[in-house]
Amino acid sequence: MSLRYHAPLRDIRFVLHELLNLPQVLGGTDGSDFDPEVMDQILDAAGTFAEEVVAPLNGSGDREGCRMPSAGVVTTPAGFKPAYDQFVAAGWPALACQPAHGGQGMPTVLNNALFEILCGANMGWAAYPGMSHAAYTCLAANGSAEQMATYLPQIASGAWAGTMCLTEPHSGTDLGLLRTRAVPRLDGSYELTGAKIFISGGEQDLTANIVHLVLARLPDAPPGVKGISLFIVPKFIVDADGGLGARNAVQCGSIEHKMGIHGNATCTMNFDGAQGWLLGEANKGLASMFVMMNHARIIVGVNAIGLMDAAYQKALAYAKDRTQGRAPSAQRREAPADPIIEHADVRRMLLTQKAYVEGTRAYALWASHLIDLQHRGDTPAARQEAAELLAVATPIVKAFSSDLAVECTSMAMQVFGGHGYICDNGVEQHLRDARIIPLYEGSNGVQAMDLLGRKVLADGTAKFARYLQVITDFADARADVEAMQPFCAPLREAASLALRTARHLSLLAERNPDAAGAAATPFLRLVGHVSLAWMWARMADIGLAHGAGTEPIYAAKLATARFYFARLLPEAQSLAAAISAGPEVVMAPEAAWL
């Protein structure tokens, strides 16, 4: 039995080439850059790097963790720096960066597939380059020509890293309360003073410089979120010739001792009159930072998928090898016990993990594909449609995938029994690592409120109805395919249920201000189920098209789709029933807080 991580290359290729039909959709004038052979070569190399270089550091990095040997100095676990140097030497940080900045110009969907693989291999390590690419995205969207020339080639090359500095000790989600101050200097820069907490990769020994993107207030800023500006604060000041100059007045005060992702440094950062430069417009920093946050929300959802896949791989290998008890329908009777994969309840747990891993992978890569279409679409209308679909998909990718990652890594531990609870097999680390993701980049309750409040109710469900129409259009297009009706009919019903629930909430929210808050989390999960059902119906359609006797993946897709529709999608009905109960029982003033 091998519990080593294996990059899920065949399934990723299935999604990219067959489900999403890349590179045809992203082709156009430069389609040669995205031909299947090139993409497969990139995926093969990513798989080899993840399996041979990054994955072996996962357990040791967890045990060793990051350290702070002296004030302001942070060291990553043994092996992290050499692995990062190999990552940089191979050009991986530049994969989806723009050619103008030294990047390779590959689509976001391919880059996100890379990061799923890296996170499945070692989430603590992968978080460093993942956060840097998010910083690159923010700088590319908001920076001046001079700022982009100064910072983007260095981040794209991997020589420098980037961070996102939002949270303060007294101010988490409510950024309107932040107190970090930015005072103008005579030379046009700013002096920043304040403290930020929970900063991923805020200090490390992997890169020569770290570019902090920091939210702060100008002296004359209006109160609340309308008075937030965004600043570039490098660890080392950049000289006129692009070299590193004096050390800036920003320092790591401490590193957090966390439940999981011990290999990633989560830092308290102190800005003591640090020199920074305004990024974008004054008092519009939150909108600028949301470019980075929305990118990060997709990527942490992708990370969640990598983690639950790694745990599922271990559980499946163990279930095939471990013998225990007699399964009523097992065929092997010469041995004293049957492999536990023959037991129905173990199969239920494994199929649940498989259905969620492959379903969320398909959905997250589809959403990543929307990011590309938002910029590369053939027409303004196509780009606008991609943007609207992405707005709905982003909180689902982040929240539904990360909730499922916690459930599935716990389920993988259950397959192992007592052997999963001990450290030797690595499953308990996956569960500990996965638990941070529902908290990352806005907790999942915040994601649910974003989906319901901003994306569904704000326009009276109009955009949400268009999202669901894309789903029902698929079902309608297969209406004459008899073998697809076990998928298309319940898919239509689930989409209709989601729309009815949304419209009911729209009316209820006009009368009761607590209606949205009480319903948001079950509503997101309901929409998540509809969205994954759509992915599984599409994958079943591909499986049916290939028929029996072809590559085993197609029969497996069809079998897993049947399981999803029969055993997992029905949860949507209970979620709708809970939502329809209204907010009164949640907000009852006589609730006893004993």
PyMOL commands that set and color helices and strands:
alter all, ss='L'
color gray80, all
select helices_A, chain A and resi 9-19+24-26+28-34+36-64+80-89+92-94+99-101+108-121+123-142+145-157+175-177+224-227+285-321+340-342+344-376+380-416+418-421+423-425+427-434+444-457+462-477+482-511+515-546+552-568+571-580+584-587
alter helices_A, ss='H'
color red, helices_A
select strands_A, chain A and resi 67-70+73-75+160-165+181-184+190-200+209-216+229-234+236-238+244-247+250-255+266-278
alter strands_A, ss='S'
color yellow, strands_A
deselect
rebuild
show_as cartoon
